[in-house]
Amino acid sequence: MDGSPDMSADRGSPEAGRLRRLVRQRQRLQLLLALILICGYLGLILAMAFAPSLLAVTTRPGGNITGGLYWSFLYSLVTLLIMGIYVWWRTSAPVNRESLRH
């Protein structure tokens, strides 16, 4: 024996089924949010690499602020929003709150 508790008796219990569903939901949400972040970041990097003139456009004639700064700021806001969505989801759903207690 490796010292870990025997979970074979609990596999058919309703609590184990709820935990498996929670794990699947959490994995799907994490994957979706991670893909959104990765696609946004890769889009920004690819725009820097292959379309720098797109990001170099100034917002007004003679101005110093470029479109790249706005896109980077927007990406940062989206990152914070996605983090907030995950934290809200993780702490608001009743099954999530119950799993936090254990």
VOPAGU-2260 file (C-alpha; in pm, 1 decimal, decimal comma):
REM VOPAGU-2260
SITE   aa  ch    i         X         Y         Z
SITE  MET   A    0       0,0       0,0       0,0
SITE  ASP   A    1     121,3     349,8     -77,9
SITE  GLY   A    2     -58,3     519,5     211,4
SITE  SER   A    3    -327,6     683,0      -0,7
SITE  PRO   A    4    -691,2     629,1     100,2
SITE  ASP   A    5    -891,5     366,5     -85,0
SITE  MET   A    6   -1133,8     557,1    -308,1
SITE  SER   A    7   -1278,4     253,9    -488,8
SITE  ALA   A    8   -1581,4     237,7    -258,5
SITE  ASP   A    9   -1663,2     604,0    -319,6
SITE  ARG   A   10   -1659,8     594,4    -699,6
SITE  GLY   A   11   -2030,6     521,0    -727,7
SITE  SER   A   12   -2142,3     774,0    -469,6
SITE  PRO   A   13   -2336,0    1085,9    -572,1
SITE  GLU   A   14   -2063,1    1305,9    -424,9
SITE  ALA   A   15   -1801,2    1143,3    -646,7
SITE  GLY   A   16   -2022,2    1199,5    -952,4
SITE  ARG   A   17   -2067,4    1565,4    -861,6
SITE  LEU   A   18   -1694,3    1602,8    -810,5
SITE  ARG   A   19   -1622,2    1448,9   -1153,1
SITE  ARG   A   20   -1873,4    1685,6   -1316,2
SITE  LEU   A   21   -1718,6    1980,0   -1134,9
SITE  VAL   A   22   -1371,1    1879,0   -1250,7
SITE  ARG   A   23   -1490,3    1846,6   -1612,0
SITE  GLN   A   24   -1667,5    2184,9   -1598,8
SITE  ARG   A   25   -1363,5    2349,9   -1447,1
SITE  GLN   A   26   -1129,7    2197,2   -1705,8
SITE  ARG   A   27   -1351,7    2311,1   -1994,8
SITE  LEU   A   28   -1375,3    2664,3   -1860,6
SITE  GLN   A   29   -1002,3    2680,8   -1791,4
SITE  LEU   A   30    -924,7    2555,8   -2141,1
SITE  LEU   A   31   -1162,0    2804,7   -2303,4
SITE  LEU   A   32   -1025,6    3100,8   -2107,5
SITE  ALA   A   33    -664,6    2993,8   -2167,1
SITE  LEU   A   34    -728,2    2963,3   -2541,7
SITE  ILE   A   35    -880,3    3312,7   -2549,6
SITE  LEU   A   36    -572,4    3453,8   -2376,2
SITE  ILE   A   37    -329,2    3262,2   -2597,0
SITE  CYS   A   38    -506,6    3365,6   -2918,2
SITE  GLY   A   39    -511,4    3729,6   -2811,4
SITE  TYR   A   40    -145,1    3725,5   -2716,6
SITE  LEU   A   41     -41,4    3544,9   -3035,4
SITE  GLY   A   42    -247,6    3790,4   -3239,4
SITE  LEU   A   43     -66,5    4080,9   -3077,4
SITE  ILE   A   44     274,7    3919,6   -3131,3
SITE  LEU   A   45     195,0    3831,4   -3493,0
SITE  ALA   A   46      73,8    4185,0   -3557,3
SITE  MET   A   47     403,4    4316,0   -3417,2
SITE  ALA   A   48     601,0    4078,0   -3634,0
SITE  PHE   A   49     413,5    4094,6   -3962,7
SITE  ALA   A   50     213,3    4418,7   -3955,7
SITE  PRO   A   51     410,3    4669,3   -3750,6
SITE  SER   A   52     269,8    4954,4   -3957,3
SITE  LEU   A   53     -77,5    4861,4   -3831,7
SITE  LEU   A   54      33,4    4908,8   -3471,5
SITE  ALA   A   55     246,8    5214,1   -3548,7
SITE  VAL   A   56     -46,3    5428,0   -3657,1
SITE  THR   A   57     -74,5    5729,4   -3431,0
SITE  THR   A   58    -410,5    5815,3   -3287,0
SITE  ARG   A   59    -392,4    6176,6   -3400,6
SITE  PRO   A   60    -161,1    6363,1   -3634,0
SITE  GLY   A   61     167,0    6443,5   -3462,4
SITE  GLY   A   62      68,9    6239,3   -3156,1
SITE  ASN   A   63     294,9    6006,6   -2965,5
SITE  ILE   A   64      41,5    5738,8   -2873,6
SITE  THR   A   65      20,2    5457,0   -3125,9
SITE  GLY   A   66    -236,0    5188,9   -3193,1
SITE  GLY   A   67      -1,6    4928,3   -3045,6
SITE  LEU   A   68     -31,9    5089,1   -2706,2
SITE  TYR   A   69    -410,1    5073,6   -2725,9
SITE  TRP   A   70    -407,0    4710,1   -2837,6
SITE  SER   A   71    -168,9    4617,5   -2555,0
SITE  PHE   A   72    -385,8    4800,7   -2302,7
SITE  LEU   A   73    -696,7    4629,5   -2440,6
SITE  TYR   A   74    -527,0    4290,5   -2408,6
SITE  SER   A   75    -441,4    4369,1   -2045,6
SITE  LEU   A   76    -803,8    4459,9   -1974,2
SITE  VAL   A   77    -927,3    4139,9   -2139,9
SITE  THR   A   78    -681,5    3942,2   -1925,4
SITE  LEU   A   79    -818,0    4103,5   -1608,5
SITE  LEU   A   80   -1174,4    4041,8   -1724,7
SITE  ILE   A   81   -1105,5    3674,2   -1791,1
SITE  MET   A   82    -939,5    3637,9   -1452,2
SITE  GLY   A   83   -1242,7    3801,6   -1291,4
SITE  ILE   A   84   -1480,3    3569,4   -1476,3
SITE  TYR   A   85   -1293,8    3263,2   -1353,8
SITE  VAL   A   86   -1274,2    3383,8    -993,6
SITE  TRP   A   87   -1644,0    3474,9    -999,0
SITE  TRP   A   88   -1738,5    3136,2   -1143,9
SITE  ARG   A   89   -1510,0    2951,8    -904,6
SITE  THR   A   90   -1660,5    3115,9    -595,8
SITE  SER   A   91   -2024,9    3170,6    -695,3
SITE  ALA   A   92   -2162,8    2834,1    -807,0
SITE  PRO   A   93   -2302,7    2633,3    -510,7
SITE  VAL   A   94   -2111,9    2318,0    -602,1
SITE  ASN   A   95   -1792,6    2522,6    -622,6
SITE  ARG   A   96   -1850,9    2679,3    -281,9
SITE  GLU   A   97   -1912,3    2335,9    -136,7
SITE  SER   A   98   -1591,0    2200,2    -288,3
SITE  LEU   A   99   -1395,7    2493,9    -142,8
SITE  ARG   A  100   -1495,7    2385,6     207,4
SITE  HIS   A  101   -1341,7    2041,0     165,4
